[in-house]
Amino acid sequence: MRIGLLIYGDINTISGGYLYDRKLVEYLRKNGDEVTVISLKKPSYFKALLTYSIPDVLKSIKLDVLIQDELVHPSFWLINKQLKKLLKCPIVSLVHLFNSARPVGPYKKMVYKLIENFYLNSVDALILNSKETLNQSNKLLDNKLLPNIIAFPCGDNFTAVEKINRNYIGQNLKILFVGNITQQKGLHVLIKAIHMLDESITLSVVGREDIDLRYMNNIKKYIAINGIENRIKFYGSLTDESLKKQYLDNDVFVLPSINEAYGIVFLEAMQFGLPVIGCNLGGAQEIIEDGVNGYLVDSKDEQGLAEFITLLDNDRELLKKMSELVQKKYSQHPTWDESSKKIRTFLMSLIQKKETTFGQ
């Protein structure tokens, strides 16, 4: 197959969505497909909405199918029908997370829904990363869902890890947060919870600190004012090997994000036997079995979050049992190759549908 993948920016950007894109490209190429990654400079959202012409890079390319990372939709919602006539192949949207699912004001949400509805009606099929994005797509399309497949993100981003038997007896509890430091990831909720907890409990924070500097400064001020600097350590972005060490060195993984469409980092943490705590919103509910391998909390409930962490700190047998259960859950999850194989089969079926003629 000749496949195009259309994205904004650099495919090597550190985020779950770009990791998904990279893993898919890697698998397709490994299986003999010719994959062209088409990278466009990301404009502002509202400037992108006014795009009326097809980018030159797409005018001479020959493809069997074009995958558009859904993030590019502001630049293509108006021109996809024109683009389809030019390329004469199906256009498939790879959906990580809709803007309309983000925590924004009612006016922005209304605009996002309108544009996303128009965009989804301009493509031929959907690759979805979770049941959550399937439900969101269905709502945006007024229950007139396009041909689609759910291919879950995966956590096998590290070399094979043997089963981990953790010894929690006599150890101070160590919490790990992995995610770019923005308000949507909920680090402020976790830090407020840490302030309520026993002083022996510490927090390690891994993630970019330069995306929302105002938010980052507010986090640092709160930590300083409340005198908890010695309990919280920031590591910034880490290489895979250094991140692996963090997963091994800590005991519980917490990400109180309000808009995870799925949450690859939950799976990564599970591979290393860390019980996981997330929010009772979005895709985290598809991974975390509340009270079994972790807990689900309200996105603003730092008191509830602190209570769950305290419960695990006080009951080390429960902590050990959950560590075993998260590893079992992880072992049952598909690998990147398995999810990518589903996508490849889906793409082939779209191309092979002789009754469908694209570009007319």
Sequence and secondary structure as in RCSB ss.txt:
>XXXX:A:sequence
MRIGLLIYGDINTISGGYLYDRKLVEYLRKNGDEVTVISLKKPSYFKALLTYSIPDVLKSIKLDVLIQDELVHPS
FWLINKQLKKLLKCPIVSLVHLFNSARPVGPYKKMVYKLIENFYLNSVDALILNSKETLNQSNKLLDNKLLPNII
AFPCGDNFTAVEKINRNYIGQNLKILFVGNITQQKGLHVLIKAIHMLDESITLSVVGREDIDLRYMNNIKKYIAI
NGIENRIKFYGSLTDESLKKQYLDNDVFVLPSINEAYGIVFLEAMQFGLPVIGCNLGGAQEIIEDGVNGYLVDSK
DEQGLAEFITLLDNDRELLKKMSELVQKKYSQHPTWDESSKKIRTFLMSLIQKKETTFGQ
>XXXX:A:secstr
 EEEEEEES TT SSHHHHHHHHHHHHHHHTT EEEEEEE    HHHHTT  S  GGGSS   SEEEEEGGGHHH
HTTTHHHHHHHH S EEEEES  GGGSS  HHHHHHHHHHHHHHHTTSSEEEESSHHHHHHHHHHTTT   SEEE
       SS         TT   EEEEES  SGGGTHHHHHHHHHHS TT EEEEES SSSSHHHHHHHHHHHHH
TT GGGEEEEES  HHHHHHHHHH SEEEE  S  SS HHHHHHHHTT  EEEESSTTHHHH  BTTTEEEE TT
 HHHHHHHHHHHHH HHHHHHHHHHHHHHHHTS  HHHHHHHHHHHHHHHHH TT  TT 
